[in-house]
Amino acid sequence: MDRQAAWELVCQYTASDSLRKHMLAVEAAMRAYARRFGAEETTWGIVGLLHDFDYERWPDPPDHPLRGAAILAEQGYPDHVIYAIKSHADYLLDCPRVSQLDKTLYACDELAGFVTAVAKVRPEGIHGLKASSVKKKFKQKSFAAAVRREDIVAGAADLGVELDEHIQFVVDALAQVATELDLNTGAGA
């Protein structure tokens, strides 16, 4: 698998800069977890990068992610990559999360979006962000209201990682690519 080809696919199907950045954020978190777990970093990164590439065109379930899965199959992506992407959708009951790759994608998806939202409202962006600050924003139901907090909690538990540790791990992974994600500064900077 080729990361550049995956990025070109993202760009072909996704015009939204914020959605592209979300996929880049999930890619960064997935790569970091691959290193932690001793998994194949390129594959895990590509799963994170491609997980929502079809969302802008087909946002309604089950079109997302099934339309994307069909495109990936046509392009010769491996079955385990396609399965992991399909498994991040709770409504696909025939795709339970079984592998560490599947569980990690699910655990990182909503959290990467939430961490990004928190970083965007801080003058210093993602730099110096702590899990405790992210969890404080969890309690504000109106903040990033579309993010399903229960999915973040369940994802960490399913992955077997303590929630605070998981949050900080993802924060640190995103901080490594802060420039690419436009997270060096936030509101008021």
Secondary structure, DSSP 8 states (H G I E B T S, - for coil): --HHHHHHHHHHH---HHHHHHHHHHHHHHHHHHHHHT--HHHHHHHHHHTTTTTTT--STTHHHHHHHHHHHHTT--HHHHHHHHHT-TT-TT----SHHHHHHHHHHHHHHHHHHHHHTSTTTTTT--HHHHHHHHT-TTTTTTS-HHHHHHHHHHHT--HHHHHHHHHHHHHTTHHHHT-S--TT-
